[in-house]
Amino acid sequence: MAGELREDRVSVDDPAEASTLYNRGYFGAPRSGGGLDLSLLEAVYLVEADRLTVRRNGRPVSLGALFRAAGAEGGAFEIRYLVYRDLRQRGYVVEPQEGPVDFHVLPRGGAPRKTPSKYWVRALSERAVFDLAELLQRAEEAASVRKALLLGLVDEESDVTYYAFREAAPRGHRSSPVVPEKVLAYFQGDRAVVLDEEQARRLHEAGYYGKIVGRRLQLSLLETAFLLQAGLIEVRNADTDRPIRLPRLLREAKAVQPDFALRLRAYEDLTARGVISKTGFKYGAHFRAYEGDPEVHHAKYLVHVVPKGHRGAWPEISRAVRLAHGVKKQILFGEVGDEVRYVKLERVRP
């Protein structure tokens, strides 16, 4: 097929050739009266596949010159092209878009104007910033029209990895704890311990709080602050036996763990959702989260907590997703602002 390069598009003017090209892959946008307009992404792909030759003012345009013309348009053309090419080679009809998402992708066998798109796709470099707020907005927009948001990450060797990105609402089965009387816990700097064996057993059974070590119950800093705030325990200094009130406990906790307030807010939210949260240290996350009794169930989630407006690096995100998958868990990122919102990232093969 022959096409003419005109600014930001390549036009196939012969109606018969345009019809053939469109019907064999749904490339471009048909013009009324015949002919076809191709985006530069589509034109590069078709030239590379030996299905199109391009001219400008009657003179041949090489693939390299076409690449340069496309790159001059800006918008990280090479990254977008690599994702477009990969999706096309996987058998999808891909419609390039202008705006916050790069492509609408139809299900295999679908046709434009007949089949709704299946995915909205963002193409990103591995060196791009992981902007949680911006991606949440894209996920909301996709979900509002019943589309799945996919992120195509291109690494420095030009391989593409896809991540499904969507908002999540974790739920568990833990009910509000009922303790007949306040439990006495002794603060030891970065945790607390319940020494009375009967109190330790009651508190643990009331909501799977802490860990039984011998005859004692060890409470994490988060559990200690949460239970003290809820009025379920009394906290005393392990050395002086003096009472420790919540403001002082929070100050000491922050000195030990500067992001303590952020983690506590997420812990409170997960607990309100019935989710049982334990430390995720061994997995490189803030929490491992259970839907039910940790002694019966495996943790379903790993939860990493970030502040609202968090911006990070994609290699860190990739590492977290890979690790969670390796231990058969789902990774959730909890964004803490006026409310706590969770997003689920999952590596997929479209």
Secondary structure as UniProt FT lines:
FT   STRAND          2..6
FT   TURN            7..8
FT   STRAND          9..12
FT   HELIX           15..23
FT   TURN            24..25
FT   STRAND          29..30
FT   TURN            32..33
FT   STRAND          36..39
FT   HELIX           40..48
FT   TURN            49..50
FT   STRAND          53..56
FT   TURN            57..58
FT   STRAND          59..61
FT   HELIX           63..71
FT   TURN            72..73
FT   HELIX           77..89
FT   TURN            90..91
FT   STRAND          94..96
FT   STRAND          103..105
FT   TURN            108..109
FT   TURN            112..114
FT   STRAND          119..125
FT   TURN            126..127
FT   STRAND          129..131
FT   HELIX           132..144
FT   TURN            145..146
FT   STRAND          148..154
FT   TURN            156..157
FT   STRAND          160..168
FT   STRAND          183..187
FT   STRAND          191..194
FT   HELIX           197..207
FT   STRAND          211..213
FT   TURN            214..215
FT   STRAND          216..220
FT   HELIX           221..229
FT   TURN            230..231
FT   STRAND          233..237
FT   TURN            238..240
FT   HELIX           246..256
FT   TURN            258..259
FT   HELIX           260..272
FT   TURN            273..274
FT   STRAND          276..279
FT   HELIX           281..283
FT   STRAND          287..290
FT   TURN            294..296
FT   STRAND          301..307
FT   TURN            308..309
FT   STRAND          311..313
FT   HELIX           314..326
FT   TURN            327..328
FT   STRAND          330..336
FT   STRAND          340..348
//
